[in-house]
Amino acid sequence: MTRRLYTVKEAALMTGLSRASIYNRLSAGDIRSVKVGSRRLFPDTAIDEFIERLEEQAARGGSGVA
């Protein structure tokens, strides 16, 4: 079975962003997450979609997700 949910720290490592940047992107609606009890977790699909949007933005000459 493949793991599908990741912590904030793991999402930060996977994207190369800081934990603070992950929280900022979350507040801006740039990346999805779920809450399980008091834990904030990121589905693997949300991380993939976030990275894909960053790549699309870069291809269009933008500086990142707004």
Secondary structure, 3 states (H helix, E strand, C coil): CCCCEECHHHHHHHHCCCHHHHHHHHHCCCCCCEEECCEEEEEHHHHHHHHHHHHHHHHCCCCCCC
